[in-house]
Amino acid sequence: MFLINGREQNLLAASDRATQFGDGCFTTARIIDGEICLFAAHLARLQDACQKLLIPFEQWPELQDEMKILAQGHARGVLKVIISRGSGG
């Protein structure tokens, strides 16, 4: 399943700066028994990266909720989060 801007989708705009220039940050978290391992550390790393890259991301509560929901019900798995600067010049 893919969530793009909080909605289940399968397509990302070709103009998105993450696909064009790698302009963004990501984390890949392990899921065990429906829980995200080192959850706080993953969030802190994303927040630090956004701050350093000057990416104006402010939807942290929503992202945390979505990550927890996506992890639920999975005995083992991987959750990847990518924060992009978005589309534009």
Secondary structure as the mmCIF struct_conf table of DSSP 4:
data_model
#
loop_
_struct_conf.conf_type_id
_struct_conf.id
_struct_conf.beg_label_comp_id
_struct_conf.beg_label_asym_id
_struct_conf.beg_label_seq_id
_struct_conf.end_label_comp_id
_struct_conf.end_label_asym_id
_struct_conf.end_label_seq_id
STRN STRN1 LEU A 3 ILE A 4
TURN_TY1_P TURN_TY1_P1 ASN A 5 GLY A 6
STRN STRN2 ARG A 7 GLU A 8
BEND BEND1 ASN A 10 ASN A 10
TURN_TY1_P TURN_TY1_P2 ALA A 14 SER A 15
STRN STRN3 ASP A 16 ASP A 16
HELX_RH_AL_P HELX_RH_AL_P1 ARG A 17 PHE A 21
STRN STRN4 GLY A 24 ILE A 32
TURN_TY1_P TURN_TY1_P3 ASP A 33 GLY A 34
STRN STRN5 GLU A 35 ILE A 36
TURN_TY1_P TURN_TY1_P4 CYS A 37 LEU A 38
HELX_RH_AL_P HELX_RH_AL_P2 PHE A 39 LEU A 53
TURN_TY1_P TURN_TY1_P5 LEU A 54 LEU A 54
HELX_RH_AL_P HELX_RH_AL_P3 TRP A 60 ALA A 71
TURN_TY1_P TURN_TY1_P6 GLN A 72 GLY A 73
BEND BEND2 ALA A 75 ALA A 75
STRN STRN6 ARG A 76 SER A 84
STRN STRN7 SER A 87 SER A 87
#
